[in-house]
Amino acid sequence: MHRPSKVDRSRLWLLILLCIGHLILFGCGSQQTHDPGITATVASLETYLTDHYQSPHDYIVSKFATHDVVFIGERHRLKHDVALVRELIPQLHEAGVYCLGTEFARHVDQPLIDSLITADTYDEQLARTIQFNQWPWWGFQDYIDIYKAAWEVNRNRPAGTPPF
């Protein structure tokens, strides 16, 4: 079975959203008359999105060219949302972004987080401790893996670059 690439899935979601938007704007009934202005607007938006397509990763990283802070909404406990954040870390570091704020750790644990992600060896138990300090029932592996991604970037970063 063919698994679609990230680009294929992104385009599929874009198409689904456009179809839903079309249904909302125009309805499902065949007896409705269509406003040419709305039809032209939808066509214009479709063209713009096709002509200016970026992957979600590239889009987020590009926002840092003109913004100091970028908020990413994340629907809790959905694997692909947390994976996006984890996968962004190397690209962010490469683009000169060295900080990530998250609601899934306590600010008082920042020294523990710093020691975890800058250590010579990765300490999975410390990552779990940090995560469980926040909420004992919020210890999802996907969130713990964000720490490992930051640690990997720091272990492999070019000499002279700041840690993530």
N, C-alpha and C positions, 0 to 999 in steps of 0.2 A: 504494500500500500504506500502510495506517495504521500509523504508528509510535506505540507507546504512550507516554503521558506518564510522567514520573518517578513520579507517584503511582500510575498504573496498574501500572508495573513493580514498585514496592514492594509493592503489594497482591498482585500475581501471585506474587512471591517469598514473601510471607507465606503465601499459599494453598498453594504448593508445599511449604513447610516444614511447614505443618500437616498436609498429606496424608502426607508422609514420616513425620512424628511419629505420625500415626494408624496407618500401616502398621507402624511399629516397635512401637507399644504393643499393637496389636490383631492384627497379622499379616494375611496375605492370605487365609488359609483361611476358608471359610464355615462350617466345623464348630466353630470355636472359640466358646466362650461369652464374652460381654463382661462385664467387671466394671462394674457400674453406677457405682461410685465413680470409676473412671478415666474413664468416659464423661462423667460430670458435671464432672470436673476439666477435661477437654479442652474441653467446651462453655463452661465458665466462662472458660478462657483465651482462647478464640476471641472471646467477648463482650467481655472486657477489651480485647483488642487492637483490636477494631473500634471500641469506644467511646472509646478513648484514642489512636487513631491519630495519629502525627506522621510527617512525612517524616524520612528519616535526617538531613538538614541541621538541621531544627528540633529534633530529639531531641538531637543532639550539642550544639548551642548552648544548649539548655535545661539541660543538665547543669552548665554553668558558673554557674548561679544557686546551686548548692549545693556545688560542687566547685571547688577551685583548680586542679587538674590533671585532665585527661581524656585517657586513652590511647585511640587509635584503631588497631585492628589493620588492617593493610593487607597483602594478599597480593601479593607483589612481581610487578611487570610486568603486572598486570591493569589495563587502561586505566580501567575504571570506579572502581576503588578509589582510584587516584591522582587521578582527576577529582573525586571526592568531596572530597578534601583541598583541591585547588585551588579548587573552588567554595565551600568553607566560608570562605575567607579574608575576603571582604567581609562576610559575616554575622558572623563572629567579631569583626572590627574594630568593626562597628556595635554589637555587644553589649558592647564594652569589653574584649575579649580582644585583646592586642597581640603575643602571642608564639606561635610555633609551633616545636616541637622536632622534628627529623627525624633519622633515622639515615643519610640519604643525603648528608651533607656533613660535612666535618671541622671540629671545633671551632676549629682554628687558622685556618680560612678565614672565621670569623665577621666579621672586619673587612672582608673582600672582599664578603661577603654584604650586610652593612650598607651598604657603599658602592654596591652594585648596586641594592638595592631602595629607596634614598633618593635616587638620582641624578636629575638633570633629564631625562635621556634613558636609555632602556633599552639596555643593552649585552649583546646576545645572546652575543657571544663570551666576555665575562666570565662569564656564566651557564654556558656550556659548560666553561670552564676550571675553575670551582668544582666542577662536577659530575664532570669527568674527574679532578680531583685526588683525589676520594674513591675511585673505582674506574674505571680506564680503560674497562672494558667495561660500565659502568653509566650511560652517557650518554643514557638514553632521553629523548626530547623531552618526554614527559609529566611527568617530574620537573623538567626545566628550566623548564617552563611554570609550576610552582609559584612560582618566583622572579618571573616576569612578573606573576602575579596579585597578589603582595605589592607589587610596584612600582606596578601600576595603582591599588591601594587607596591607597598613599601619595601618588601624584600627584593623586588625586581626593578625598582626605580633607577633611573640613570644617576650616576654620581653628581652631586651638587644640586639635585632637585629637592624641594621640600617634601617631607612625608605627607601622606594623605591623612 
